[in-house]
């Protein structure tokens, strides 16, 4: 009798299982946080209380790639559930040197460590101040992003057909200083805004040109749109507004000695008030950033930055400033310090990020402890500490929002 052919199909052969069209992964995250000082402007001491399920998947076919990342969130502070789509993006590469990315996506560029000059994509300051994972500082936008890569100068263009503002502080969860009220206000006096919300009429476009120069990356930036957080005021009816903005800048990042250094500059052209005589629209500004980071001991890194905001036409600003609005300095100086220590085979992370402004005489401290229990379980705790001599300064206005938080995450 002849031996069985390898091509024979037996009735008792195990059925083949086709690979699933999509593979889901993500995490389940739960967090809670509360103020450590009383705030009469808020009805709740809780600043964070949520369960979050993130699901992520992607799929590629030749030159087409699709990505999805979505968060289902139950927020006990706001007492509601919501769906936050962070990525729903299609990438098409018709040729090797060209990428076209269309859809909802989180975008970022620039050199700063939690300081932004030419990165004028939306930020989520509510998440940042409440103790959510730092990835949520970057908010998604509906954008077409085109990248052309070549040997001379790489080009990226990001176009948003409708203005995407920052998720800024409104008083709903965190109190802020209101010049109209002359005091810190919160949930009962939420900030009302006039958003530029018309498709294609209120659009944004951002440009980046970049290339390698030796061991450094040189980049040039341009932006046309609006101030990302309210930068002006309408008196009747009282509303915060988003004036038009054009921005131009450059950056350089590379190895300096045994660490990494960066420098970034930008000019904010607030062209609706280019001569600086309208006190209800932010003046144009020059901004600069200088930073350096290196390992100073085994598993211990430190980073420092210096940041400057310089107001143009300051004399005209002073002459036209209404009596009820607090005066800004011409120069705002901010220093940052980042310290990160890894322990227990790098499963325990101790970190501190601090903003300190000698001109405003205020500070914002972000201590954090993260422990990786296993490959799938992580726990963390931290705080958001606001300090200041004045209730009208940038960080000082948030003193009653000082909070601590803790969380746990199961990844899969």
C-alpha positions in Angstrom: 0.0 0.0 0.0 1.3 3.4 -1.0 2.1 5.9 1.8 -0.2 8.8 2.3 0.5 11.9 0.1 1.3 15.1 2.0 -1.5 16.6 0.0 -4.1 14.2 1.3 -6.9 15.9 3.3 -8.1 13.8 6.3 -11.5 14.1 7.7 -10.1 14.3 11.2 -7.7 17.1 10.5 -7.9 20.1 12.8 -9.8 23.0 11.1 -7.6 26.0 10.2 -8.5 29.2 12.1 -8.3 32.4 10.0 -6.6 35.4 11.6 -9.1 38.0 12.9 -9.4 41.0 10.7 -8.6 43.3 13.6 -6.8 42.8 16.9 -7.9 44.9 19.8 -5.7 46.0 22.7 -5.8 48.9 25.2 -6.3 49.4 28.9 -8.8 49.8 31.7 -7.9 52.8 33.9 -9.6 54.1 37.1 -8.6 57.3 38.9 -9.7 59.5 41.8 -8.5 62.9 43.0 -9.6 65.6 45.4 -8.6 69.2 46.5 -6.5 69.5 49.5 -7.8 73.0 50.3 -11.3 74.3 50.3 -12.7 76.2 47.3 -15.8 78.2 47.9 -16.2 78.6 44.1 -16.8 74.9 43.7 -19.5 72.7 45.0 -17.4 69.5 45.0 -14.0 68.7 46.5 -13.5 65.9 43.9 -11.3 66.9 41.0 -11.1 63.5 39.4 -13.2 60.4 39.5 -13.4 58.2 36.4 -13.3 54.8 34.9 -11.8 54.7 31.4 -11.7 51.9 28.8 -9.4 52.5 25.9 -9.6 50.2 22.8 -7.0 50.5 20.0 -6.6 48.7 16.7 -5.1 49.2 13.3 -5.0 47.5 9.9 -2.8 47.8 6.9 -3.2 47.0 3.2 -0.2 47.6 1.0 0.0 51.5 1.0 -3.1 52.1 3.1 -3.1 52.0 6.9 -6.1 52.6 9.2 -5.8 53.4 13.0 -8.5 53.7 15.7 -8.1 54.7 19.3 -11.2 55.4 21.4 -11.9 56.0 25.1 -15.1 55.2 26.8 -15.2 57.3 30.0 -17.5 57.4 33.0 -16.8 60.7 34.8 -18.2 60.9 38.3 -17.3 64.5 38.7 -19.3 65.6 35.7 -21.8 62.8 36.4 -21.9 61.6 32.8 -20.5 59.1 30.4 -18.8 60.1 27.1 -16.9 58.7 24.1 -13.6 60.3 23.3 -12.3 59.3 19.8 -8.5 60.1 19.9 -7.6 58.5 16.6 -9.7 57.6 13.6 -7.1 58.1 10.9 -6.4 56.8 7.4 -2.8 56.9 6.1 -2.1 56.6 2.4 1.4 56.5 1.0 1.0 56.8 -2.8 4.8 56.9 -3.1 7.6 56.2 -0.6 8.3 59.9 -0.1 4.7 61.0 0.6 2.3 60.3 3.4 -1.3 61.6 3.5 -3.0 61.2 6.9 -6.7 62.0 7.0 -9.1 62.0 10.0 -9.1 62.5 13.8 -5.6 62.4 15.2 -3.3 63.7 18.0 -0.6 65.9 16.5 2.5 67.4 18.0 5.8 69.0 17.1 8.4 71.4 18.6 11.1 70.8 21.1 9.7 71.8 24.5 9.1 69.6 27.5 5.5 70.5 28.5 6.1 74.0 27.2 4.8 74.9 23.7 5.7 77.6 21.3 5.3 76.4 17.7 3.1 73.4 18.7 -0.2 75.1 18.2 -2.3 71.9 18.2 -5.0 71.6 20.8 -4.1 70.8 24.5 -6.3 69.5 27.3 -5.5 71.6 30.4 -8.3 70.1 32.4 -6.7 66.6 32.0 -3.3 68.0 32.8 -4.4 69.7 36.0 -6.5 66.8 37.3 -4.0 64.0 37.2 -5.0 62.0 34.1 -2.1 60.3 32.3 0.1 62.9 30.7 -0.7 61.6 27.2 -4.1 63.3 27.6 -2.4 66.8 27.6 -2.4 66.4 23.8 -6.0 66.7 22.6 -7.2 65.3 19.2 -8.1 67.4 16.2 -9.8 66.7 12.8 -7.0 67.3 10.4 -5.5 66.4 7.0 -1.7 66.0 7.5 0.6 65.7 4.5 4.2 64.8 4.8 6.8 65.0 2.0 10.2 63.5 2.8 13.3 64.3 0.7 17.1 64.7 1.1 17.0 68.5 1.3 14.1 69.6 3.5 11.2 67.5 4.8 7.8 69.2 4.6 4.7 68.7 6.8 1.4 70.5 6.4 -1.6 70.1 8.8 -4.9 71.5 7.7 -8.0 71.6 10.0 -11.2 72.7 8.3 -12.6 73.9 11.6 -10.8 75.5 14.5 -10.0 73.1 17.4 -9.6 75.1 20.6 -7.8 73.9 23.7 -9.8 72.2 26.4 -9.2 75.1 28.6 -10.2 76.0 32.2 -13.8 77.2 32.3 -14.6 77.1 36.0 -16.6 73.9 35.6 -14.0 71.8 37.4 -11.3 74.2 38.3 -11.6 77.8 39.4 -9.9 80.7 37.7 -9.5 84.5 38.1 -12.1 86.6 36.3 -11.3 90.2 35.8 -14.9 91.0 35.2 -15.8 89.7 38.7 -12.5 90.9 40.3 -12.1 87.5 42.1 -11.7 83.8 41.6 -14.8 82.2 40.2 -15.9 78.6 39.5 -18.9 76.5 38.6 -21.5 79.2 39.1 -19.7 81.6 36.8 -18.4 79.4 34.0 -16.4 81.1 31.3 -18.6 81.7 28.2 -16.8 81.9 24.9 -17.5 82.9 21.3 -15.7 80.1 19.4 -14.9 80.5 15.7 -16.8 77.3 14.8 -17.7 77.5 11.1 -16.3 74.8 8.8 -13.8 76.1 6.3 -14.4 79.8 7.3 -12.7 79.3 10.6 -10.0 76.9 9.6 -6.3 76.4 10.6 -3.2 75.5 8.8 0.2 74.7 10.2 3.5 74.1 8.4 6.8 72.5 9.4 10.0 72.3 7.4 12.8 70.3 9.0 16.1 68.5 8.2 19.2 67.1 9.9 22.2 69.4 10.3 25.0 67.3 11.6 23.8 65.6 14.8 20.9 68.1 15.3 17.5 68.7 13.8 16.7 72.1 12.5 13.0 73.1 11.9 11.0 76.1 10.8 7.3 76.6 11.5 4.3 78.6 10.4 0.7 78.8 11.6 -2.4 80.6 10.6 -5.6 80.3 12.7 -6.6 81.5 16.2 -5.2 81.8 19.7 -5.8 78.2 21.1 -7.1 79.4 24.5 -9.2 82.6 25.1 -6.9 85.6 24.5 -9.4 88.4 24.4 -12.7 89.7 25.8 -16.1 90.9 24.5 -17.9 93.1 27.0 -21.5 93.0 25.8 -22.6 90.3 26.3 -19.6 89.2 28.4 -17.7 86.6 26.4 -14.1 85.4 26.1 -12.9 85.3 22.5 -10.3 83.7 20.3 -8.6 86.4 18.3 -6.9 85.6 15.0 -3.3 84.6 15.1 -0.4 84.0 12.8 2.8 82.4 14.2 6.3 82.0 12.8 9.2 80.1 14.5 12.2 77.9 14.4 13.9 75.3 16.6 17.1 73.3 16.9 17.6 70.1 18.9 20.6 67.9 19.2 23.4 66.4 21.3 25.3 68.8 23.5 28.0 67.0 25.5 26.5 64.0 27.2 23.0 65.3 27.0 20.3 66.7 24.7 19.8 70.4 24.2 17.2 72.4 22.4 16.3 76.0 21.5 13.0 77.2 20.1 11.7 80.7 19.2 8.4 82.0 17.9 6.6 85.2 17.1 2.9 85.4 17.7 1.3 88.0 15.4 -2.0 89.0 17.0 -2.9 90.9 13.8 -6.4 91.9 14.9 -4.6 94.3 17.3 -1.2 94.7 15.6 -0.5 98.2 17.1 -1.4 97.0 20.6 -4.1 99.6 21.3 -7.1 97.3 21.9 -6.9 96.2 25.6 -9.4 93.4 24.9 -7.2 91.5 22.5 -3.8 90.0 23.5 -0.8 91.9 22.1 1.6 90.2 19.8 4.4 88.3 21.6 7.9 87.0 21.1 8.5 83.7 22.8 11.8 81.8 23.4 12.7 78.5 25.0 16.1 77.0 25.9 16.5 73.5 27.5 18.9 70.8 28.3 18.5 67.2 29.6 21.0 64.5 30.6 21.5 61.6 32.9 23.3 62.8 36.0 23.6 59.4 37.7 22.6 55.8 36.9 18.9 55.7 36.2 18.6 59.4 37.3 17.9 62.1 34.7 17.5 65.8 35.1 16.2 68.4 32.6 16.0 72.2 32.9 14.3 74.8 30.7 14.1 78.6 30.5 11.0 80.1 28.8 10.3 83.8 27.9 7.2 85.6 26.8 7.9 89.2 25.7 4.9 91.4 25.0 5.1 93.8 22.0 3.9 97.4 22.2 3.9 97.3 26.0 3.6 101.0 26.4 0.4 101.1 24.4 -1.0 98.2 26.4 -0.3 100.1 29.6 -2.0 103.3 28.4 -5.2 101.5 27.3 -5.6 98.9 30.1 -9.0 99.2 31.8 -8.9 99.8 35.5 -10.6 96.5 36.4 -8.0 94.3 34.6 -4.8 93.2 36.3 -1.6 94.5 34.7 0.7 92.0 33.1 4.5 92.4 33.1 6.2 93.0 29.7 8.3 89.9 30.3 7.2 86.6 31.8 10.0 84.3 32.8 9.5 80.6 33.6 12.0 78.0 34.6 11.2 74.3 34.6 12.9 71.4 36.3 12.3 67.7 35.6 13.8 65.0 37.8 13.2 61.3 37.1 14.6 58.4 39.2 14.2 54.7 38.3 14.3 52.1 41.0 13.6 48.4 41.6 14.8 47.2 38.1 13.1 50.3 36.6 9.7 49.2 37.8 9.4 52.1 40.3 9.5 55.7 38.8 9.8 58.7 41.0 9.4 62.0 39.2 8.9 65.7 39.7 8.1 68.3 37.1 8.2 71.9 38.4 7.3 75.3 36.7 8.6 78.3 38.6 8.1 81.9 37.5 10.2 84.6 39.2 8.4 87.4 37.4 4.9 86.2 38.4 6.1 84.9 41.7 4.2 81.7 41.3 4.9 78.0 40.7 3.2 74.7 39.7 4.6 71.4 41.0 3.8 67.9 39.6 5.2 65.1 41.8 4.4 61.6 40.7 5.1 58.0 41.8 4.5 55.1 39.3 4.9 51.4 40.1 4.7 48.6 37.6 3.3 45.6 39.6 3.4 43.2 36.6 3.4 43.3 32.8 -0.3 44.3 32.9 -0.8 46.1 36.2 0.4 49.6 37.0 -0.5 51.9 39.9 0.4 55.6 40.4 -0.1 58.6 42.7 0.7 62.2 42.4 -0.3 65.8 42.9 -0.9 69.1 41.2 0.4 71.9 43.6 -0.2 75.5 42.7 1.6 78.3 44.6 1.6 82.1 44.2 1.7 85.5 45.8 -1.2 86.8 43.7 -4.6 85.4 42.8 -4.2 87.1 39.3 -1.0 85.4 38.1 -1.0 82.5 35.7 -0.4 79.7 38.3 -1.4 81.7 41.4 -5.0 81.9 40.3 -5.3 78.1 40.6 -4.1 77.8 44.2 -7.5 76.5 45.4 -7.3 73.8 42.8 -4.3 72.1 44.4 -5.1 68.4 44.4 -3.8 64.8 44.9 -4.8 61.8 42.9 -4.2 58.0 42.6 -5.0 55.5 39.9 -4.6 51.9 38.6 -4.3 50.6 35.1 -4.8 47.2 33.6 -3.3 46.8 30.1 -4.2 44.2 27.6 
